[in-house]
Amino acid sequence: MKISLRHKLFSDFSPEDLNEMLSAYGSELRSYGKDEILHHQNEDCHFMDVIVEGKVVVQNIDVNGNVLVIDSFSSGDVIGANLLFSSKGVYPMTVVASSPVLVLLMKKELILELCRKSPSFLTVLLNEISDKTIILTEKINAISRKTIRQCLLDFLAQEARKQGTNRIVMPLSKKDLAERLGIPRSSLGRELAKMRADGILEYDPWTITLL
């Protein structure tokens, strides 16, 4: 396997040594098309995935078919590290490619060997696992405590800060935004209409302006 990984996980390893270890432990490069599922909910976790290129979303689908996007991950992010060493070891949610994706699949035995050889690898891996746990906890807490309006205002305030203006060019479609907030698209449409009637915002198909 010949691959150049500029990831802080592998900072202690030369490209030659890393590729030799990846090959020795049967690591695999796997590609996915947009909207293709990488991992199904309740699927066993056999690898840690390192995203080499592209972007994926982690989403939960309830019994009514409503989609809640927990978070998105892109090049350099790690998926499954918190599951691979778990006693249950199954994906609690579905992982879907939101663009064409190239992923490096690493077996548990290789990860243990890399941890043995490099304290830096171990430290960064533990940091990745901890960060994913915090993201999930914050998402659950935010959804459980907030109304649709509060969740929407939080998202819009964050985008306003990023874009440096109250006239926000929407980075997501309304369908994707509803999934990120964990609500039906119809509920999002109704709340936007109420917020416009209350003088909180104005919107068109491409932008939302906070008043």
C-alpha positions as CSV (number, residue, x, y, z in Angstrom):
1,M,0.0,0.0,0.0
2,K,1.4,3.4,-1.0
3,I,-0.4,6.2,0.7
4,S,0.8,9.6,2.2
5,L,-1.1,10.4,5.4
6,R,-0.5,13.8,6.7
7,H,-2.3,13.2,10.0
8,K,-1.1,14.0,13.5
9,L,-1.8,10.4,14.5
10,F,1.2,9.3,12.4
11,S,3.6,12.1,13.1
12,D,6.2,9.7,14.7
13,F,6.3,7.4,11.6
14,S,8.1,7.9,8.3
15,P,5.9,7.3,5.2
16,E,8.0,4.2,4.4
17,D,7.5,2.7,7.9
18,L,3.8,3.5,8.0
19,N,3.1,2.0,4.6
20,E,5.0,-1.1,5.6
21,M,2.9,-1.5,8.8
22,L,-0.3,-0.8,6.9
23,S,0.4,-3.5,4.4
24,A,1.6,-6.0,7.0
25,Y,-1.6,-5.7,9.0
26,G,-4.0,-5.9,6.0
27,S,-5.2,-2.3,6.0
28,E,-7.5,-1.3,3.2
29,L,-8.3,1.8,1.2
30,R,-12.0,1.9,0.4
31,S,-13.9,4.5,-1.7
32,Y,-17.6,5.4,-1.5
33,G,-19.8,7.5,-3.7
34,K,-22.0,10.4,-2.5
35,D,-25.0,9.2,-0.4
36,E,-23.5,5.7,-0.1
37,I,-23.6,4.1,3.4
38,L,-20.3,3.4,5.0
39,H,-21.8,1.8,8.1
40,H,-25.3,0.8,9.0
41,Q,-26.8,1.3,12.5
42,N,-26.2,-1.8,14.6
43,E,-23.4,-3.0,12.3
44,D,-20.4,-4.6,14.0
45,C,-17.3,-2.4,14.1
46,H,-14.2,-4.2,12.8
47,F,-12.0,-1.3,11.8
48,M,-11.1,2.3,12.7
49,D,-11.7,4.5,9.7
50,V,-9.4,7.4,8.9
51,I,-11.0,9.7,6.3
52,V,-8.4,10.4,3.7
53,E,-10.6,12.5,1.3
54,G,-14.2,13.7,1.4
55,K,-16.9,14.1,4.0
56,V,-19.3,11.9,5.9
57,V,-22.3,12.5,8.2
58,V,-23.3,10.5,11.2
59,Q,-27.1,10.3,11.5
60,N,-29.8,8.7,13.5
61,I,-33.1,7.5,11.8
62,D,-36.1,6.9,14.1
63,V,-38.9,4.5,13.6
64,N,-40.9,7.2,11.7
65,G,-38.1,7.8,9.2
66,N,-37.0,11.2,10.7
67,V,-33.3,11.8,10.2
68,L,-31.2,13.6,12.9
69,V,-27.7,14.5,11.8
70,I,-25.4,14.2,14.8
71,D,-22.3,15.6,13.1
72,S,-20.2,15.7,10.0
73,F,-16.6,14.6,9.6
74,S,-14.1,15.3,6.8
75,S,-10.5,14.6,5.7
76,G,-8.3,13.7,8.7
77,D,-11.1,12.7,11.0
78,V,-11.4,9.3,12.6
79,I,-14.5,7.2,12.9
80,G,-15.0,4.0,15.0
81,A,-12.1,4.4,17.4
82,N,-14.5,4.7,20.3
83,L,-16.3,1.5,19.1
84,L,-13.5,-0.8,18.1
85,F,-12.4,-1.6,21.7
86,S,-15.9,-1.5,23.2
87,S,-17.4,-4.7,24.6
88,K,-20.5,-4.1,22.4
89,G,-18.6,-2.7,19.3
90,V,-21.6,-1.8,17.1
91,Y,-22.4,1.4,15.3
92,P,-25.2,3.1,17.2
93,M,-26.0,5.3,14.2
94,T,-25.6,5.3,10.4
95,V,-22.6,6.8,8.7
96,V,-23.2,8.1,5.2
97,A,-21.0,9.7,2.6
98,S,-22.1,13.3,1.9
99,S,-19.5,13.5,-0.9
100,P,-17.2,11.0,-2.6
101,V,-15.1,9.6,0.2
102,L,-11.8,7.7,0.4
103,V,-11.3,5.9,3.8
104,L,-8.4,4.0,5.3
105,L,-9.6,0.9,7.3
106,M,-7.3,0.0,10.2
107,K,-7.6,-3.2,12.2
108,K,-7.4,-3.4,16.0
109,E,-4.1,-5.3,16.0
110,L,-2.5,-2.5,14.0
111,I,-3.8,0.2,16.3
112,L,-2.4,-1.6,19.3
113,E,1.0,-2.0,17.6
114,L,1.0,1.7,16.7
115,C,0.1,2.6,20.3
116,R,3.0,0.4,21.5
117,K,5.5,2.0,19.2
118,S,4.4,5.7,19.6
119,P,3.1,7.5,22.7
120,S,2.1,10.3,20.4
121,F,-0.2,8.0,18.4
122,L,-1.8,6.9,21.7
123,T,-2.3,10.4,23.0
124,V,-3.8,11.7,19.7
125,L,-6.1,8.6,19.5
126,L,-7.4,9.1,23.0
127,N,-8.0,12.8,22.2
128,E,-10.0,11.8,19.1
129,I,-12.1,9.4,21.2
130,S,-12.7,12.0,23.9
131,D,-13.7,14.7,21.4
132,K,-16.2,12.4,19.7
133,T,-17.8,11.6,23.1
134,I,-18.1,15.3,23.9
135,I,-19.7,16.1,20.5
136,L,-22.3,13.4,21.0
137,T,-23.1,14.5,24.6
138,E,-23.4,18.1,23.6
139,K,-25.7,17.2,20.7
140,I,-28.0,15.1,22.9
141,N,-28.1,17.8,25.6
142,A,-28.9,20.5,23.1
143,I,-31.7,18.6,21.5
144,S,-33.3,17.5,24.8
145,R,-33.4,20.9,26.4
146,K,-34.2,23.3,23.5
147,T,-37.2,24.2,21.4
148,I,-37.0,24.2,17.6
149,R,-36.7,28.0,17.7
150,Q,-33.8,27.9,20.1
151,C,-32.0,25.2,18.1
152,L,-32.5,27.2,14.9
153,L,-31.4,30.5,16.5
154,D,-28.2,28.7,17.8
155,F,-27.4,27.5,14.3
156,L,-28.1,30.8,12.7
157,A,-26.0,32.7,15.3
158,Q,-23.1,30.4,14.7
159,E,-23.3,30.9,10.9
160,A,-23.6,34.7,11.4
161,R,-20.4,34.7,13.3
162,K,-18.7,32.5,10.7
163,Q,-19.8,34.7,7.8
164,G,-19.4,38.0,9.6
165,T,-22.9,39.2,8.7
166,N,-26.5,38.9,9.8
167,R,-27.5,38.1,6.2
168,I,-26.5,34.4,6.1
169,V,-26.0,32.5,2.9
170,M,-27.3,29.1,3.9
171,P,-24.6,26.4,3.7
172,L,-27.4,23.7,3.9
173,S,-30.6,23.0,2.1
174,K,-33.7,23.2,4.3
175,K,-33.9,19.4,4.1
176,D,-30.4,19.0,5.4
177,L,-30.9,21.7,8.1
178,A,-34.0,19.9,9.3
179,E,-32.0,16.7,9.6
180,R,-29.3,18.4,11.5
181,L,-31.8,19.8,14.0
182,G,-33.6,16.5,14.2
183,I,-37.0,17.8,13.1
184,P,-39.4,17.2,10.2
185,R,-38.9,19.6,7.3
186,S,-42.5,20.7,7.7
187,S,-41.8,21.7,11.3
188,L,-38.8,23.8,10.2
189,G,-40.9,25.5,7.6
190,R,-43.6,26.4,10.1
191,E,-41.1,27.7,12.6
192,L,-39.4,29.9,10.0
193,A,-42.7,31.4,9.0
194,K,-43.6,32.1,12.7
195,M,-40.2,33.7,13.3
196,R,-40.7,35.9,10.2
197,A,-44.2,36.9,11.5
198,D,-42.6,37.7,14.9
199,G,-40.1,40.0,13.2
200,I,-37.1,37.9,14.1
201,L,-35.8,37.1,10.6
202,E,-36.5,37.4,6.9
203,Y,-35.6,34.7,4.4
204,D,-35.6,33.8,0.7
205,P,-34.6,30.4,-0.9
206,W,-30.9,31.1,-0.5
207,T,-30.4,33.4,2.6
208,I,-31.8,34.1,6.0
209,T,-31.4,37.5,7.6
210,L,-31.4,37.9,11.3
211,L,-33.3,41.1,12.3
